[in-house]
Amino acid sequence: MMPHAPRKLLRCAIYTRKSTEHNLDLEFNSLDAQRESCEAYIESQAHEGWRLVRTRYDDGGLSGASLDRPALQGLLGDVRDGKIDVIVVYKVDRLTRSLADFAKLVELFDQHSVSFVSVTQSFNTTTSMGRLTLNVLLSFAQFEREVIGERVRDKIAASKRKGLWVGGPIPLGYATVNKKLVILPEDAETVRTMFRLYLECGSVGALTEELARRKIVSKAKTFTGGRTRGGGPYSVGALAHFLKNRFYIGEVVYRGETHTGEHPPIIDRPTFEAVQAKLAENAQARRVCVESSPALLMGRIFDDHGNRMTPSHSNKDGVRYRYYVSHVLLQRRKKDAGRVTRVPAIQL
């Protein structure tokens, strides 16, 4: 008898994914359950030469709507390097929920002769029928994702119409207690001071300088990963947005509609309306200034750090020399300026 040719070893990689971080800290979580099922399937195919690779490809707390996932990108990199023969997942939607993305993945797998297996859905991407079945399944997975998105948006819209706070960044002056917003007295007083100072200073730029003089800075926030944001001086843009926030008079704005909120207001309506009137007046004055100004590039150029370049000038021997200057220099924030801080206007 002729001896049987030894079976080719097939290197198998397991990919697992979970959309949220909920329960990922458990000793045995969803990723572990997926991996256990895939390992058992690979063991059942040991007679076909299937062998599990040591590298783990686990994405926890990441949506399947995008391919921008660290473990998945690592997996695809190993596919391109010829280190994998079979990719094993618990369900197809663990890999992706997008039909367009799935088509790209299948094309990549075909280029590198990599097979794709779902342990709960018997598919083989090497056949045309297998591809058809997978495409139909992915169409429904994408439909499900879009329906879930619509449902979430509808729920948010309904909550906003009732004036409910549905999460997101907490405005200065408030804190959450039992999923309700309450006023923090000290921060609320800072908010009132900022609105009052704007009416006294007369412009956002002057307000920025006054807040810096009083050492009133943005509130520092620490995120779950230890990253912090804030704690520095207010910028003109941030203050302009802050002064227009109707949340401070107890209202919620969603998609252009204004609703009465359930949270208590910090600013009284007359003060808020006076601030809006002053902002509108200054905006109109700026438009007139821009239209009549010889600075043709006003509002259109920025330094290499993204700071707006503001028209400026100096006089020497009766001659006026015009420049564009990085706006942060005028705010005495030289450390935030880019490498190009001043440009002659005529040359530019």
C-alpha positions as a LaTeX table, in Angstrom:
\begin{tabular}{lrrr}
\hline
Residue & $x$ (\AA) & $y$ (\AA) & $z$ (\AA) \\
\hline
Met1 & 0.00 & 0.00 & 0.00 \\
Met2 & 1.07 & 3.58 & $-0.73$ \\
Pro3 & 1.70 & 5.55 & 2.50 \\
His4 & $-0.70$ & 8.48 & 3.13 \\
Ala5 & 0.84 & 11.91 & 2.54 \\
Pro6 & 1.08 & 13.83 & 5.83 \\
Arg7 & $-1.63$ & 16.45 & 6.24 \\
Lys8 & $-0.58$ & 20.07 & 5.99 \\
Leu9 & $-0.64$ & 21.91 & 9.31 \\
Leu10 & $-3.12$ & 24.81 & 9.31 \\
Arg11 & $-2.29$ & 27.64 & 11.67 \\
Cys12 & $-5.53$ & 28.84 & 13.28 \\
Ala13 & $-6.08$ & 32.25 & 14.89 \\
Ile14 & $-9.06$ & 33.00 & 17.13 \\
Tyr15 & $-10.58$ & 36.49 & 17.01 \\
Thr16 & $-12.98$ & 37.65 & 19.75 \\
Arg17 & $-14.82$ & 40.93 & 20.24 \\
Lys18 & $-17.30$ & 42.53 & 22.67 \\
Ser19 & $-19.06$ & 45.81 & 21.91 \\
Thr20 & $-19.05$ & 47.21 & 25.47 \\
Glu21 & $-16.70$ & 47.10 & 28.46 \\
His22 & $-19.51$ & 45.85 & 30.70 \\
Asn23 & $-18.39$ & 42.78 & 32.73 \\
Leu24 & $-14.99$ & 42.64 & 31.01 \\
Asp25 & $-13.41$ & 42.74 & 34.47 \\
Leu26 & $-15.00$ & 39.40 & 35.41 \\
Glu27 & $-12.72$ & 36.38 & 35.78 \\
Phe28 & $-14.62$ & 34.63 & 32.96 \\
Asn29 & $-16.15$ & 37.11 & 30.53 \\
Ser30 & $-17.71$ & 37.08 & 27.07 \\
Leu31 & $-14.33$ & 37.11 & 25.33 \\
Asp32 & $-13.29$ & 34.03 & 27.31 \\
Ala33 & $-16.54$ & 32.25 & 26.42 \\
Gln34 & $-16.04$ & 32.97 & 22.72 \\
Arg35 & $-12.44$ & 31.79 & 22.86 \\
Glu36 & $-13.35$ & 28.58 & 24.69 \\
Ser37 & $-15.89$ & 27.65 & 21.99 \\
Cys38 & $-13.40$ & 28.41 & 19.21 \\
Glu39 & $-10.64$ & 26.39 & 20.91 \\
Ala40 & $-12.99$ & 23.41 & 21.22 \\
Tyr41 & $-13.83$ & 23.67 & 17.50 \\
Ile42 & $-10.16$ & 23.78 & 16.53 \\
Glu43 & $-9.47$ & 20.72 & 18.69 \\
Ser44 & $-12.29$ & 18.89 & 16.88 \\
Gln45 & $-10.49$ & 19.57 & 13.60 \\
Ala46 & $-7.09$ & 18.40 & 14.83 \\
His47 & $-7.27$ & 15.40 & 12.49 \\
Glu48 & $-7.40$ & 17.89 & 9.59 \\
Gly49 & $-4.13$ & 19.44 & 10.75 \\
Trp50 & $-5.62$ & 22.45 & 12.55 \\
Arg51 & $-3.35$ & 23.97 & 15.20 \\
Leu52 & $-4.01$ & 27.02 & 17.41 \\
Val53 & $-1.46$ & 29.87 & 17.26 \\
Arg54 & $-0.32$ & 31.36 & 20.57 \\
Thr55 & $-1.11$ & 35.00 & 19.77 \\
Arg56 & $-4.43$ & 36.25 & 21.17 \\
Tyr57 & $-6.58$ & 38.66 & 19.18 \\
Asp58 & $-9.15$ & 40.11 & 21.63 \\
Asp59 & $-10.97$ & 43.45 & 21.21 \\
Gly60 & $-12.99$ & 44.37 & 24.31 \\
Gly61 & $-15.35$ & 47.35 & 24.34 \\
Leu62 & $-15.11$ & 48.05 & 20.59 \\
Ser63 & $-17.93$ & 48.24 & 18.03 \\
Gly64 & $-18.07$ & 46.03 & 14.96 \\
Ala65 & $-19.12$ & 49.00 & 12.82 \\
Ser66 & $-15.48$ & 49.86 & 12.06 \\
Leu67 & $-12.30$ & 47.92 & 11.29 \\
Asp68 & $-10.26$ & 50.35 & 13.40 \\
Arg69 & $-9.63$ & 47.89 & 16.25 \\
Pro70 & $-6.14$ & 47.14 & 17.62 \\
Ala71 & $-6.43$ & 43.34 & 17.82 \\
Leu72 & $-8.15$ & 43.09 & 14.44 \\
Gln73 & $-5.45$ & 45.22 & 12.79 \\
Gly74 & $-2.83$ & 43.00 & 14.39 \\
Leu75 & $-4.63$ & 39.94 & 13.01 \\
Leu76 & $-4.80$ & 41.42 & 9.52 \\
Gly77 & $-1.11$ & 42.29 & 9.73 \\
Asp78 & $-0.28$ & 38.65 & 10.52 \\
Val79 & $-2.50$ & 37.55 & 7.60 \\
Arg80 & $-0.49$ & 39.77 & 5.24 \\
Asp81 & 2.75 & 38.35 & 6.71 \\
Gly82 & 1.61 & 34.79 & 5.93 \\
Lys83 & 1.47 & 33.70 & 9.60 \\
Ile84 & $-2.15$ & 32.45 & 9.58 \\
Asp85 & $-4.08$ & 29.92 & 7.49 \\
Val86 & $-7.51$ & 29.89 & 9.20 \\
Ile87 & $-9.38$ & 32.58 & 11.14 \\
Val88 & $-11.92$ & 31.24 & 13.64 \\
Val89 & $-14.67$ & 33.36 & 15.23 \\
Tyr90 & $-17.66$ & 32.54 & 17.40 \\
Lys91 & $-20.08$ & 34.40 & 15.10 \\
Val92 & $-19.59$ & 36.34 & 11.88 \\
Asp93 & $-20.67$ & 39.64 & 13.45 \\
Arg94 & $-17.76$ & 39.37 & 15.93 \\
Leu95 & $-15.49$ & 40.09 & 12.97 \\
Thr96 & $-17.58$ & 42.91 & 11.47 \\
Arg97 & $-21.17$ & 44.10 & 11.17 \\
Ser98 & $-20.55$ & 46.04 & 7.97 \\
Leu99 & $-21.19$ & 44.34 & 4.64 \\
Ala100 & $-18.73$ & 46.66 & 2.87 \\
Asp101 & $-16.00$ & 45.93 & 5.44 \\
Phe102 & $-16.69$ & 42.20 & 5.23 \\
Ala103 & $-16.22$ & 42.28 & 1.45 \\
Lys104 & $-12.80$ & 43.92 & 1.97 \\
Leu105 & $-11.82$ & 41.27 & 4.53 \\
Val106 & $-12.86$ & 38.37 & 2.29 \\
Glu107 & $-10.85$ & 39.88 & $-0.57$ \\
Leu108 & $-7.79$ & 40.14 & 1.72 \\
Phe109 & $-8.28$ & 36.56 & 2.94 \\
Asp110 & $-8.52$ & 35.30 & $-0.65$ \\
Gln111 & $-5.32$ & 37.12 & $-1.63$ \\
His112 & $-3.42$ & 35.30 & 1.12 \\
Ser113 & $-5.26$ & 31.94 & 0.86 \\
Val114 & $-6.75$ & 32.30 & 4.35 \\
Ser115 & $-9.99$ & 30.52 & 5.24 \\
Phe116 & $-12.64$ & 31.98 & 7.54 \\
Val117 & $-14.76$ & 29.89 & 9.91 \\
Ser118 & $-17.63$ & 30.69 & 12.26 \\
Val119 & $-18.05$ & 27.94 & 14.86 \\
Thr120 & $-21.80$ & 28.55 & 15.34 \\
Gln121 & $-22.52$ & 29.09 & 11.63 \\
Ser122 & $-20.92$ & 26.52 & 9.34 \\
Phe123 & $-19.48$ & 28.68 & 6.56 \\
Asn124 & $-16.63$ & 28.13 & 4.17 \\
Thr125 & $-15.52$ & 31.22 & 2.26 \\
Thr126 & $-13.66$ & 29.18 & $-0.35$ \\
Thr127 & $-16.95$ & 28.39 & $-2.17$ \\
Ser128 & $-19.30$ & 30.76 & $-4.01$ \\
Met129 & $-22.29$ & 29.40 & $-2.05$ \\
Gly130 & $-20.46$ & 30.05 & 1.22 \\
Arg131 & $-19.81$ & 33.65 & 0.17 \\
Leu132 & $-23.45$ & 34.14 & $-0.80$ \\
Thr133 & $-24.68$ & 32.81 & 2.53 \\
Leu134 & $-22.22$ & 35.00 & 4.44 \\
Asn135 & $-23.19$ & 38.10 & 2.47 \\
Val136 & $-26.86$ & 37.48 & 3.25 \\
Leu137 & $-26.04$ & 37.05 & 6.93 \\
Leu138 & $-23.89$ & 40.21 & 6.99 \\
Ser139 & $-26.72$ & 42.14 & 5.31 \\
Phe140 & $-28.96$ & 41.26 & 8.23 \\
Ala141 & $-26.21$ & 42.05 & 10.74 \\
Gln142 & $-25.75$ & 45.49 & 9.17 \\
Phe143 & $-29.54$ & 46.00 & 9.15 \\
Glu144 & $-29.66$ & 45.11 & 12.85 \\
Arg145 & $-26.87$ & 47.59 & 13.64 \\
Glu146 & $-28.66$ & 50.40 & 11.77 \\
Val147 & $-31.98$ & 49.61 & 13.48 \\
Ile148 & $-30.27$ & 49.67 & 16.89 \\
Gly149 & $-28.71$ & 53.05 & 16.01 \\
Glu150 & $-32.09$ & 54.47 & 14.98 \\
Arg151 & $-33.66$ & 53.16 & 18.18 \\
Val152 & $-30.97$ & 54.75 & 20.33 \\
Arg153 & $-31.31$ & 58.09 & 18.50 \\
Asp154 & $-35.10$ & 57.98 & 18.90 \\
Lys155 & $-34.71$ & 57.29 & 22.62 \\
Ile156 & $-32.28$ & 60.20 & 23.02 \\
Ala157 & $-34.63$ & 62.52 & 21.11 \\
Ala158 & $-37.60$ & 61.46 & 23.29 \\
Ser159 & $-35.55$ & 62.02 & 26.46 \\
Lys160 & $-34.39$ & 65.45 & 25.25 \\
Arg161 & $-37.99$ & 66.47 & 24.50 \\
Lys162 & $-38.80$ & 65.67 & 28.13 \\
Gly163 & $-35.85$ & 67.79 & 29.23 \\
Leu164 & $-33.90$ & 64.84 & 30.59 \\
Trp165 & $-30.12$ & 64.77 & 30.78 \\
Val166 & $-29.00$ & 61.66 & 28.88 \\
Gly167 & $-25.29$ & 61.69 & 29.64 \\
Gly168 & $-22.23$ & 63.20 & 28.02 \\
Pro169 & $-19.96$ & 65.99 & 29.32 \\
Ile170 & $-21.39$ & 67.60 & 32.45 \\
Pro171 & $-21.58$ & 71.42 & 32.11 \\
Leu172 & $-19.58$ & 73.49 & 34.57 \\
Gly173 & $-21.65$ & 74.16 & 37.69 \\
Tyr174 & $-23.39$ & 70.78 & 37.79 \\
Ala175 & $-22.75$ & 67.27 & 39.12 \\
Thr176 & $-24.68$ & 64.01 & 38.84 \\
Val177 & $-26.45$ & 62.46 & 41.81 \\
Asn178 & $-28.53$ & 59.33 & 41.14 \\
Lys179 & $-28.44$ & 60.11 & 37.39 \\
Lys180 & $-29.87$ & 63.60 & 38.05 \\
Leu181 & $-28.07$ & 66.92 & 37.65 \\
Val182 & $-27.66$ & 69.04 & 40.76 \\
Ile183 & $-25.99$ & 72.42 & 41.18 \\
Leu184 & $-22.50$ & 72.64 & 42.68 \\
Pro185 & $-22.62$ & 75.98 & 44.58 \\
Glu186 & $-18.93$ & 76.91 & 44.16 \\
Asp187 & $-18.80$ & 76.10 & 40.43 \\
Ala188 & $-22.20$ & 77.71 & 39.87 \\
Glu189 & $-20.85$ & 80.93 & 41.36 \\
Thr190 & $-17.95$ & 80.77 & 38.88 \\
Val191 & $-20.47$ & 80.44 & 36.04 \\
Arg192 & $-22.42$ & 83.50 & 37.26 \\
Thr193 & $-19.15$ & 85.45 & 37.61 \\
Met194 & $-18.17$ & 84.66 & 34.01 \\
Phe195 & $-21.53$ & 85.82 & 32.63 \\
Arg196 & $-21.39$ & 88.99 & 34.75 \\
Leu197 & $-17.79$ & 89.75 & 33.74 \\
Tyr198 & $-18.64$ & 89.43 & 30.06 \\
Leu199 & $-21.22$ & 92.20 & 30.36 \\
Glu200 & $-18.65$ & 94.32 & 32.22 \\
Cys201 & $-15.75$ & 93.61 & 29.84 \\
Gly202 & $-17.83$ & 94.00 & 26.69 \\
Ser203 & $-16.07$ & 91.37 & 24.57 \\
Val204 & $-14.99$ & 87.75 & 24.72 \\
Gly205 & $-11.36$ & 88.72 & 24.18 \\
Ala206 & $-11.41$ & 91.11 & 27.15 \\
Leu207 & $-13.20$ & 88.45 & 29.22 \\
Thr208 & $-10.43$ & 85.97 & 28.40 \\
Glu209 & $-7.80$ & 88.37 & 29.72 \\
Glu210 & $-9.82$ & 89.17 & 32.86 \\
Leu211 & $-10.32$ & 85.49 & 33.68 \\
Ala212 & $-6.60$ & 84.86 & 33.21 \\
Arg213 & $-5.84$ & 87.80 & 35.53 \\
Arg214 & $-8.18$ & 86.34 & 38.17 \\
Lys215 & $-6.67$ & 82.87 & 37.62 \\
Ile216 & $-10.07$ & 81.40 & 36.70 \\
Val217 & $-9.27$ & 78.36 & 34.57 \\
Ser218 & $-11.25$ & 75.53 & 33.01 \\
Lys219 & $-12.10$ & 72.62 & 35.27 \\
Ala220 & $-9.72$ & 69.67 & 35.02 \\
Lys221 & $-11.33$ & 66.32 & 34.19 \\
Thr222 & $-9.74$ & 62.91 & 34.69 \\
Phe223 & $-10.89$ & 60.06 & 32.44 \\
Thr224 & $-11.01$ & 56.34 & 33.16 \\
Gly225 & $-7.66$ & 55.64 & 31.53 \\
Gly226 & $-5.95$ & 58.28 & 33.69 \\
Arg227 & $-5.88$ & 60.88 & 30.91 \\
Thr228 & $-6.69$ & 64.44 & 32.05 \\
Arg229 & $-8.09$ & 67.40 & 30.14 \\
Gly230 & $-8.68$ & 71.01 & 31.10 \\
Gly231 & $-7.18$ & 72.97 & 33.95 \\
Gly232 & $-5.81$ & 75.67 & 31.66 \\
Pro233 & $-6.91$ & 79.19 & 30.67 \\
Tyr234 & $-10.11$ & 79.58 & 28.65 \\
Ser235 & $-9.79$ & 80.22 & 24.93 \\
Val236 & $-11.96$ & 82.73 & 23.08 \\
Gly237 & $-13.78$ & 79.98 & 21.19 \\
Ala238 & $-14.56$ & 77.98 & 24.33 \\
Leu239 & $-15.89$ & 81.08 & 26.09 \\
Ala240 & $-18.08$ & 82.06 & 23.13 \\
His241 & $-19.63$ & 78.57 & 23.14 \\
Phe242 & $-19.99$ & 78.68 & 26.94 \\
Leu243 & $-21.85$ & 82.02 & 26.92 \\
Lys244 & $-24.38$ & 80.72 & 24.35 \\
Asn245 & $-25.22$ & 77.55 & 26.30 \\
Arg246 & $-28.96$ & 77.63 & 27.04 \\
Phe247 & $-28.45$ & 74.77 & 29.49 \\
Tyr248 & $-27.64$ & 77.42 & 32.10 \\
Ile249 & $-31.19$ & 78.83 & 31.99 \\
Gly250 & $-32.73$ & 75.39 & 32.42 \\
Glu251 & $-33.25$ & 74.52 & 28.75 \\
Val252 & $-32.15$ & 71.58 & 26.58 \\
Val253 & $-31.36$ & 72.09 & 22.88 \\
Tyr254 & $-31.47$ & 69.11 & 20.53 \\
Arg255 & $-31.28$ & 69.27 & 16.74 \\
Gly256 & $-32.33$ & 72.91 & 16.65 \\
Glu257 & $-35.29$ & 72.45 & 19.02 \\
Thr258 & $-35.36$ & 73.93 & 22.53 \\
His259 & $-37.07$ & 72.09 & 25.39 \\
Thr260 & $-37.57$ & 72.91 & 29.06 \\
Gly261 & $-35.09$ & 70.88 & 31.10 \\
Glu262 & $-35.68$ & 69.14 & 34.40 \\
His263 & $-32.39$ & 70.49 & 35.80 \\
Pro264 & $-32.33$ & 73.74 & 37.84 \\
Pro265 & $-31.03$ & 76.88 & 36.09 \\
Ile266 & $-27.89$ & 78.70 & 37.22 \\
Ile267 & $-28.30$ & 81.94 & 35.24 \\
Asp268 & $-31.44$ & 84.09 & 35.35 \\
Arg269 & $-33.07$ & 84.73 & 31.99 \\
Pro270 & $-32.59$ & 88.56 & 31.89 \\
Thr271 & $-28.81$ & 88.15 & 32.37 \\
Phe272 & $-28.63$ & 85.42 & 29.73 \\
Glu273 & $-30.62$ & 87.46 & 27.20 \\
Ala274 & $-28.41$ & 90.52 & 27.86 \\
Val275 & $-25.34$ & 88.39 & 27.13 \\
Gln276 & $-26.88$ & 87.07 & 23.89 \\
Ala277 & $-27.73$ & 90.61 & 22.78 \\
Lys278 & $-24.15$ & 91.73 & 23.43 \\
Leu279 & $-22.74$ & 88.72 & 21.57 \\
Ala280 & $-24.97$ & 89.47 & 18.57 \\
Glu281 & $-23.97$ & 93.14 & 18.64 \\
Asn282 & $-20.27$ & 92.27 & 18.70 \\
Ala283 & $-20.71$ & 89.73 & 15.90 \\
Gln284 & $-22.35$ & 92.37 & 13.71 \\
Ala285 & $-19.56$ & 94.83 & 14.51 \\
Arg286 & $-16.96$ & 92.21 & 13.54 \\
Arg287 & $-18.71$ & 91.60 & 10.22 \\
Val288 & $-18.63$ & 95.32 & 9.42 \\
Cys289 & $-14.98$ & 95.47 & 10.50 \\
Val290 & $-14.03$ & 92.50 & 8.30 \\
Glu291 & $-15.84$ & 93.89 & 5.26 \\
Ser292 & $-14.12$ & 97.26 & 5.55 \\
Ser293 & $-10.72$ & 95.96 & 6.67 \\
Pro294 & $-7.68$ & 95.86 & 4.36 \\
Ala295 & $-6.79$ & 92.53 & 6.03 \\
Leu296 & $-8.17$ & 90.30 & 3.26 \\
Leu297 & $-7.14$ & 87.06 & 5.01 \\
Met298 & $-8.78$ & 87.84 & 8.36 \\
Gly299 & $-10.30$ & 84.66 & 9.76 \\
Arg300 & $-8.80$ & 82.52 & 6.99 \\
Ile301 & $-5.24$ & 81.71 & 8.08 \\
Phe302 & $-3.80$ & 79.81 & 11.07 \\
Asp303 & $-0.36$ & 79.06 & 12.49 \\
Asp304 & 1.09 & 75.53 & 12.42 \\
His305 & $-0.58$ & 74.74 & 15.78 \\
Gly306 & $-4.02$ & 75.64 & 14.44 \\
Asn307 & $-4.28$ & 79.03 & 16.17 \\
Arg308 & $-6.04$ & 81.77 & 14.21 \\
Met309 & $-3.81$ & 84.55 & 12.84 \\
Thr310 & $-5.17$ & 87.97 & 13.78 \\
Pro311 & $-4.48$ & 91.27 & 11.94 \\
Ser312 & $-2.16$ & 93.65 & 13.78 \\
His313 & 0.02 & 96.65 & 12.93 \\
Ser314 & 2.81 & 98.89 & 14.15 \\
Asn315 & 3.77 & 102.48 & 13.25 \\
Lys316 & 7.30 & 103.67 & 12.57 \\
Asp317 & 8.27 & 107.09 & 11.22 \\
Gly318 & 4.67 & 107.72 & 10.22 \\
Val319 & 4.43 & 104.46 & 8.24 \\
Arg320 & 1.99 & 101.72 & 9.23 \\
Tyr321 & 3.26 & 98.15 & 8.93 \\
Arg322 & 0.58 & 95.46 & 8.94 \\
Tyr323 & 1.04 & 91.89 & 10.19 \\
Tyr324 & $-0.88$ & 88.73 & 10.93 \\
Val325 & $-0.11$ & 87.56 & 14.47 \\
Ser326 & $-0.95$ & 84.22 & 16.14 \\
His327 & $-3.95$ & 85.00 & 18.35 \\
Val328 & $-2.51$ & 83.18 & 21.38 \\
Leu329 & 0.24 & 85.81 & 21.57 \\
Leu330 & $-2.42$ & 88.46 & 22.12 \\
Gln331 & $-3.79$ & 86.26 & 24.91 \\
Arg332 & $-0.32$ & 86.02 & 26.48 \\
Arg333 & $-0.17$ & 82.26 & 25.81 \\
Lys334 & 3.15 & 82.19 & 23.96 \\
Lys335 & 3.79 & 78.52 & 24.84 \\
Asp336 & 0.71 & 77.52 & 22.77 \\
Ala337 & 1.91 & 79.34 & 19.65 \\
Gly338 & 3.35 & 77.57 & 16.64 \\
Arg339 & 6.74 & 78.18 & 15.02 \\
Val340 & 5.30 & 80.90 & 12.77 \\
Thr341 & 3.86 & 83.61 & 15.03 \\
Arg342 & 4.05 & 86.77 & 12.91 \\
Val343 & 3.82 & 87.26 & 9.13 \\
Pro344 & 4.04 & 90.55 & 7.15 \\
Ala345 & 0.59 & 91.13 & 5.65 \\
Ile346 & 1.70 & 92.74 & 2.37 \\
Gln347 & 4.10 & 89.89 & 1.52 \\
Leu348 & 1.49 & 87.28 & 2.42 \\
\hline
\end{tabular}
